[in-house]
């Protein structure tokens, strides 16, 4: 992804979160059906990983759906302010032609997710598994163009492809797509980058292919440009909101 302007970002020392769940990479049970389309990746390591993710989501399915106990140990984060009027990028429009359901907004869905330890476990497991399973490959090498959004069915993808797969798996696990928004940022090198914004009752968090930890948006070191709207097909501006902390990539 390429964005022309390069605003500067204030930096400060990173604040330590109250809670950080760091499970080992576990594939997701809902990924099994999707990955069946990719026989080239059906090796012993992947099969073993799928077994682990099946166990994770089996555990997820039997845990209580909500609990007042333990929720205070989950991170909190401010919500990102938005402003209407941002158009989607060209690659997103093309994705919508190929996969129309990815761009549809269901107004009956919740705009936020209740962030319990159970949901945090699901988010962390899917985030780590996709990051560990999909191998990075630039769009120009994979598609012959600088920006193309699609699912990483061959096991390779650019930043946005990781996030699209994460969202598909999380939606299949029961989370509302309306609370999982594709987001365009400038990374620590002032380069265009795509992440997934998870909107919760405890604030906005970021799933990223550059790191396995889930961070509050203001602890990523990114500048936030725009994201999908949760009201319709248009996107919303994020006002070039700058996070306060520069965090080294864990990948």
Backbone torsions as a table, in degrees:
resi	resn	phi	psi	omega
1	UNK	NA	145.8	-176.5
2	UNK	-135.0	123.7	177.1
3	UNK	-122.9	132.3	-167.2
4	UNK	-71.5	-45.0	-172.2
5	UNK	-83.8	154.6	-175.2
6	UNK	-133.8	75.5	178.3
7	UNK	-69.4	156.5	178.6
8	UNK	-86.3	160.0	-175.4
9	UNK	-125.6	128.2	173.5
10	UNK	-65.9	142.0	-178.7
11	UNK	-120.1	150.5	173.6
12	UNK	-152.5	169.1	177.9
13	UNK	-65.0	143.1	-178.8
14	UNK	-72.0	133.2	174.7
15	UNK	-81.3	139.8	178.7
16	UNK	-76.4	129.0	179.1
17	UNK	-71.5	159.6	177.3
18	UNK	-70.4	-28.4	-173.4
19	UNK	-147.5	136.9	176.9
20	UNK	-146.5	112.5	179.0
21	UNK	-90.5	123.9	-176.8
22	UNK	-128.6	73.9	178.7
23	UNK	-72.4	159.8	172.9
24	UNK	-68.3	152.5	-179.6
25	UNK	-54.3	125.9	179.4
26	UNK	-131.1	126.9	176.2
27	UNK	-70.2	159.3	-177.7
28	UNK	-98.2	140.3	-179.0
29	UNK	-58.1	-38.6	-179.9
30	UNK	-68.6	-14.3	177.9
31	UNK	-74.9	-19.0	-173.9
32	UNK	-57.9	-46.4	-178.8
33	UNK	-65.1	-41.6	-179.6
34	UNK	-65.2	-44.8	-175.3
35	UNK	-74.7	-13.8	175.5
36	UNK	-62.8	-18.5	177.6
37	UNK	-77.9	-4.1	-174.8
38	UNK	-123.1	72.4	-176.8
39	UNK	-60.0	-24.5	-179.2
40	UNK	-65.0	-20.0	-178.7
41	UNK	-98.5	1.7	-176.5
42	UNK	-81.7	66.2	177.0
43	UNK	-103.5	177.7	-174.7
44	UNK	-61.3	-41.1	-179.6
45	UNK	-63.6	-41.6	-179.8
46	UNK	-66.8	-41.7	179.5
47	UNK	-61.3	-42.9	177.8
48	UNK	-62.1	-40.7	178.6
49	UNK	-64.2	-39.7	178.2
50	UNK	-61.8	-39.6	178.0
51	UNK	-60.3	-43.8	178.7
52	UNK	-61.7	-42.8	-177.6
53	UNK	-69.7	-34.0	174.1
54	UNK	-58.0	-43.5	178.6
55	UNK	-63.7	-39.7	179.4
56	UNK	-61.9	-46.5	-176.6
57	UNK	-77.3	-24.9	170.4
58	UNK	-63.5	-44.8	175.9
59	UNK	-60.2	-43.6	179.8
60	UNK	-59.6	-38.8	-175.9
61	UNK	-72.4	-22.2	-178.1
62	UNK	-100.4	-10.4	176.3
63	UNK	-71.2	153.3	177.6
64	UNK	-58.3	144.6	-177.8
65	UNK	-72.0	-24.8	177.2
66	UNK	-152.9	154.2	179.9
67	UNK	-159.6	136.2	177.4
68	UNK	-80.2	-17.5	-179.9
69	UNK	-86.3	133.1	175.0
70	UNK	90.1	-13.8	-176.1
71	UNK	-69.7	-23.0	-179.1
72	UNK	-71.3	-13.3	179.2
73	UNK	-84.2	-6.0	-180.0
74	UNK	-83.8	145.5	179.0
75	UNK	-55.0	154.3	168.1
76	UNK	-121.7	155.5	-176.1
77	UNK	-152.4	147.3	173.1
78	UNK	-69.9	158.9	173.8
79	UNK	-85.2	144.5	176.2
80	UNK	-76.1	128.4	175.6
81	UNK	-70.9	147.6	-178.6
82	UNK	-127.7	160.5	175.7
83	UNK	-141.5	132.7	-176.5
84	UNK	-66.9	161.7	169.4
85	UNK	107.7	5.7	177.9
86	UNK	-88.9	129.3	175.8
87	UNK	-83.8	151.5	176.3
88	UNK	-67.8	154.7	177.4
89	UNK	-72.2	161.2	-175.2
90	UNK	-60.3	-39.7	-179.0
91	UNK	-64.9	-31.8	177.3
92	UNK	-68.5	-40.9	177.8
93	UNK	-60.2	-39.9	179.0
94	UNK	-66.8	-40.7	176.5
95	UNK	-58.9	-40.8	-179.2
96	UNK	-64.7	-30.5	175.6
97	UNK	-69.9	-38.2	-178.5
98	UNK	-78.3	-37.7	-175.5
99	UNK	-134.6	77.8	-174.0
100	UNK	-57.9	-33.5	-177.0
101	UNK	-66.0	-23.1	179.1
102	UNK	-68.2	-20.2	-175.6
103	UNK	-105.9	-3.9	-179.4
104	UNK	-78.9	142.9	177.3
105	UNK	-115.6	123.6	178.0
106	UNK	-94.1	107.6	-176.9
107	UNK	-66.5	-11.4	178.4
108	UNK	-82.5	-15.5	178.5
109	UNK	-77.7	156.4	176.0
110	UNK	-71.3	145.1	177.3
111	UNK	-80.8	-16.4	-179.1
112	UNK	-134.5	162.2	178.5
113	UNK	-110.6	138.2	172.8
114	UNK	-73.9	112.9	-171.9
115	UNK	-87.9	90.8	174.9
116	UNK	-97.5	165.9	173.5
117	UNK	-55.2	-32.7	177.7
118	UNK	-63.1	-45.9	179.3
119	UNK	-68.5	-38.9	178.3
120	UNK	-58.9	-41.5	177.9
121	UNK	-60.1	-42.9	178.6
122	UNK	-63.2	-48.6	-179.9
123	UNK	-59.0	-46.8	-177.4
124	UNK	-65.5	-39.7	-178.3
125	UNK	-66.5	-46.1	179.4
126	UNK	-66.3	-43.1	-179.9
127	UNK	-58.9	-47.7	-178.3
128	UNK	-69.3	-37.9	-178.1
129	UNK	-67.4	-46.0	178.7
130	UNK	-61.7	-43.8	179.8
131	UNK	-61.2	-36.2	-177.9
132	UNK	-80.7	-23.8	-173.0
133	UNK	-93.8	-45.0	-178.9
134	UNK	-79.9	136.3	179.7
135	UNK	-99.5	139.4	-175.9
136	UNK	-70.5	136.6	173.2
137	UNK	-153.2	126.6	-177.7
138	UNK	-65.6	150.3	-179.9
139	UNK	-58.7	-37.1	-178.0
140	UNK	-65.0	-31.3	177.9
141	UNK	-81.7	-31.7	-175.7
142	UNK	-89.0	-37.8	-173.2
143	UNK	-119.1	-11.1	-177.5
144	UNK	78.5	18.7	176.9
145	UNK	-143.7	159.6	-171.8
146	UNK	-75.8	-25.8	-179.0
147	UNK	-146.6	113.2	178.6
148	UNK	-144.6	123.4	-177.4
149	UNK	-101.4	127.9	177.4
150	UNK	-166.7	172.8	179.9
151	UNK	-78.7	144.9	-177.3
152	UNK	-83.6	62.2	-174.3
153	UNK	-66.8	-22.8	178.8
154	UNK	-92.1	5.9	179.2
155	UNK	90.1	3.3	-179.9
156	UNK	-127.1	151.1	178.2
157	UNK	-172.4	164.8	172.8
158	UNK	-95.1	178.8	-171.4
159	UNK	-51.2	-46.4	-176.3
160	UNK	-66.4	-30.2	-178.5
161	UNK	-68.2	-36.9	174.0
162	UNK	-57.6	-47.2	-174.4
163	UNK	-69.3	-35.8	177.8
164	UNK	-62.4	-41.3	178.7
165	UNK	-67.4	-42.3	178.2
166	UNK	-57.9	-44.4	-178.8
167	UNK	-63.9	-43.0	179.7
168	UNK	-58.9	-43.4	-179.4
169	UNK	-67.5	-40.6	-179.4
170	UNK	-68.3	-37.8	176.9
171	UNK	-65.3	-41.0	177.8
172	UNK	-65.6	-25.2	176.8
173	UNK	-83.5	-3.3	172.9
174	UNK	112.7	0.9	179.1
175	UNK	-82.4	149.1	-179.3
176	UNK	-74.7	128.1	179.4
177	UNK	-60.7	-29.2	-177.4
178	UNK	-63.9	-22.8	179.0
179	UNK	-93.8	0.9	-178.2
180	UNK	-117.7	99.5	-168.6
181	UNK	-113.4	127.5	173.1
182	UNK	-66.6	136.6	-170.4
183	UNK	-138.0	137.9	178.8
184	UNK	-103.8	130.5	-178.8
185	UNK	-133.8	170.7	163.0
186	UNK	-103.7	128.0	-176.6
187	UNK	-82.8	-168.5	-176.2
188	UNK	-63.8	-19.0	177.1
189	UNK	-99.8	12.2	-178.1
190	UNK	60.6	34.2	178.4
191	UNK	-108.6	143.0	178.0
192	UNK	-58.2	136.2	-175.0
193	UNK	-150.6	148.8	178.6
194	UNK	-114.7	134.9	176.4
195	UNK	-132.7	172.7	174.1
196	UNK	-111.8	125.4	178.2
197	UNK	-91.4	124.3	177.6
198	UNK	-104.4	114.8	-177.5
199	UNK	-92.9	119.9	-176.0
200	UNK	-128.6	171.9	176.1
201	UNK	-72.9	-5.4	177.6
202	UNK	-113.1	14.5	177.1
203	UNK	115.7	-174.1	-176.7
204	UNK	-101.7	131.9	-178.7
205	UNK	-125.5	159.5	-172.8
206	UNK	-118.8	127.4	168.0
207	UNK	-100.4	131.1	-167.2
208	UNK	-142.6	141.4	176.2
209	UNK	-79.9	-9.0	-179.8
210	UNK	-84.0	-15.5	-179.4
211	UNK	-150.1	153.5	-178.2
212	UNK	-88.7	-21.6	178.4
213	UNK	-76.1	144.9	171.9
214	UNK	-91.4	126.7	-175.1
215	UNK	-120.0	149.9	165.6
216	UNK	-58.1	146.5	-173.4
217	UNK	-56.2	-33.4	-173.9
218	UNK	-82.9	3.9	177.2
219	UNK	-111.9	13.0	-175.7
220	UNK	-90.4	-20.4	-173.3
221	UNK	82.1	12.7	-176.7
222	UNK	-101.8	161.3	169.4
223	UNK	-107.4	127.7	-171.2
224	UNK	-96.6	121.4	-173.4
225	UNK	-96.5	-60.6	-179.9
226	UNK	-162.2	164.2	179.9
227	UNK	-145.2	169.0	172.2
228	UNK	-58.6	142.2	172.0
229	UNK	-75.5	152.5	172.5
230	UNK	-99.6	14.0	179.3
231	UNK	-113.8	-22.6	-177.4
232	UNK	-172.1	-163.1	-173.2
233	UNK	-79.5	-17.3	178.8
234	UNK	-73.2	167.9	176.6
235	UNK	-105.8	168.1	179.2
236	UNK	-123.5	145.5	176.7
237	UNK	-74.5	147.1	175.8
238	UNK	-109.8	7.8	171.9
239	UNK	68.2	23.7	-177.4
240	UNK	52.5	39.2	178.9
241	UNK	-61.4	132.0	-176.0
242	UNK	-105.4	131.4	174.5
243	UNK	-73.4	160.0	-171.1
244	UNK	-94.4	-7.9	-172.1
245	UNK	-130.2	142.4	173.6
246	UNK	-101.6	119.6	-175.0
247	UNK	-116.1	128.7	178.9
248	UNK	-67.8	142.7	178.0
249	UNK	-67.4	142.2	177.8
250	UNK	-96.6	-0.6	177.3
251	UNK	-102.4	NA	NA
